[in-house]
Amino acid sequence: QCVTTLEGHENEVKSVAWAPSGSLLATCSRDKSVWVWEVDEEEEYECVSVLNSHTQDVKHVVWHPNQELLASASYDDTVKLYHEEEDDWVCCATLEGHESTVWSVAFDRSGERLASCSDDKTVRIWRRYKPGNEEGVACSGTDPTWKCVCNLSGYHTRTIYDVAWCHLTGALATACGDDAIRVFEESASSDPQQPTFSLAAHNSPFRAVTLHCSASVLRTSVEAEPSRKKRPRVSFSRHMSLMARAVFPVSFLE
């Protein structure tokens, strides 16, 4: 049953997300705002902050996996990060670089990296650098700096609407307007400062795997896509098990 209805946004509510503690709920809306709601022991909800940092409608919100750090994606082409400061929530970072609407964001399992996807057909990987970091990345005061360390471009032909980072395997999946889902895995020898992503499970010249499912299950296929021009097809039975192990935990497959 519906236990409560939260009202206050002045336009379409686009996304909701629970904090890891379960005591905070974030919502975002076409009204350009992000709201943080607190839930008490009696399951009463109270809005504790209204954040108006974005200049256009907000598409997505997501919490850090083990901290009360909130990220939002917006039509204003930016990603913003928020944390609590002196009993109020404030915007602590703005990530710029996308050239069009940012539709979704996702933290990796460590929470040290954030993936964002956009209408500009790219996925960007941002890494958090704390003050005094060994890499020499400048920080402002005690706040960390989020720097783009990877830009996945050339794989998608239309808007990328969603991105998901598997916290078990590290695989990165995208949902695209070209009817395909692409799965990326970071190379084991990848430099943390400039990570690269490639096809999982074996040495392959391909940079990613694209999954297409036709109306007929018997015609389901897996397509490896090194570029937009040459797109060789490979059999479903040969590669699906490899892809499954890149996306699902071993215990699930066994």
C-alpha positions, -999 to +999 in steps of 0.1 A: +000+000+000+010+036-005+022+048+030+028+084+021+028+110-007+055+136-008+045+169-024+064+201-031+080+199-065+063+223-090+068+201-121+075+165-131+096+145-107+123+128-128+142+106-103+144+094-067+172+077-047+177+063-012+209+071+007+228+040+019+216+046+055+180+045+044+173+077+064+175+101+034+157+102+002+167+125-027+143+136-055+148+158-085+124+175-109+118+195-140+114+225-117+153+226-117+155+216-080+169+187-059+151+179-026+166+160+003+140+143+026+147+129+060+129+098+073+125+094+111+119+062+131+081+067+128+085+069+090+076+105+089+092+124+060+105+159+062+122+180+035+154+191+051+169+209+020+159+223-014+189+227-037+186+251-066+221+248-081+210+237-116+198+262-141+177+236-161+156+206-152+173+178-133+172+144-148+188+120-123+200+117-087+222+090-071+239+086-037+275+076-031+276+039-021+289+045+015+288+082+022+261+109+024+273+124-009+247+131-036+251+136-073+227+150-099+226+152-137+209+180-156+197+195-188+222+223-181+250+199-193+265+195-158+268+171-129+266+185-094+277+170-061+262+178-027+270+172+010+258+183+043+276+213+058+266+229+091+231+214+092+223+222+056+230+207+022+252+226-002+266+221-037+303+211-032+313+205-068+302+211-104+315+188-131+316+204-165+327+189-199+296+174-215+283+194-245+247+185-240+221+172-215+235+148-189+209+121-184+224+098-157+252+093-133+266+063-114+292+057-088+316+028-089+317+004-059+345+024-042+327+057-047+360+072-059+348+074-095+316+086-111+303+078-146+281+102-165+263+098-198+249+125-221+230+136-251+264+143-266+269+105-271+297+102-247+304+086-213+328+104-190+346+089-160+353+113-132+378+106-103+379+121-069+412+136-058+415+146-021+436+175-008+473+166-007+469+138-033+501+123-048+491+131-083+494+168-076+458+176-086+449+210-071+421+212-046+402+241-031+406+241+006+394+209+022+371+199-006+382+172-031+384+178-068+366+156-093+386+154-126+375+137-159+400+109-165+383+091-194+360+100-222+343+071-240+333+085-274+326+070-308+307+039-295+272+054-295+253+069-324+225+085-304+218+099-269+230+078-240+201+077-215+215+056-186+247+042-172+251+016-146+283+004-128+283-031-115+296-031-079+305-068-081+325-070-113+333-034-122+316-037-156+300-005-170+268-007-190+250+020-211+215+023-225+214+042-258+188+057-281+202+035-310+184+005-295+215-011-280+231-018-246+268-016-245+290-033-218+325-020-211+351-034-187+382-017-175+415-032-187+435-048-159+467-030-169+448+003-171+465+034-156+442+048-128+449+083-141+439+074-177+417+043-175+408+023-206+379+000-212+377-031-234+359-063-241+359-086-210+372-121-206+398-124-234+423-105-255+403-088-282+408-059-306+373-047-299+367-019-274+332-029-262+304-053-267+271-042-280+240-063-272+211-064-297+180-085-293+156-088-322+118-096-320+126-133-323+146-149-295+161-174-320+177-145-339+193-129-308+229-119-315+259-103-300+278-077-319+313-065-313+318-029-323+353-016-328+340+014-347+309+028-365+320+015-399+331-021-396+308-040-373+316-078-375+290-101-360+299-130-337+277-159-325+256-156-295+265-190-281+303-184-284+304-151-265+273-148-243+289-169-215+319-146-215+297-115-214+276-130-187+306-135-165+316-098-170+282-086-159+268-112-134+285-127-103+298-162-107+275-176-081+245-164-101+257-183-132+265-215-113 
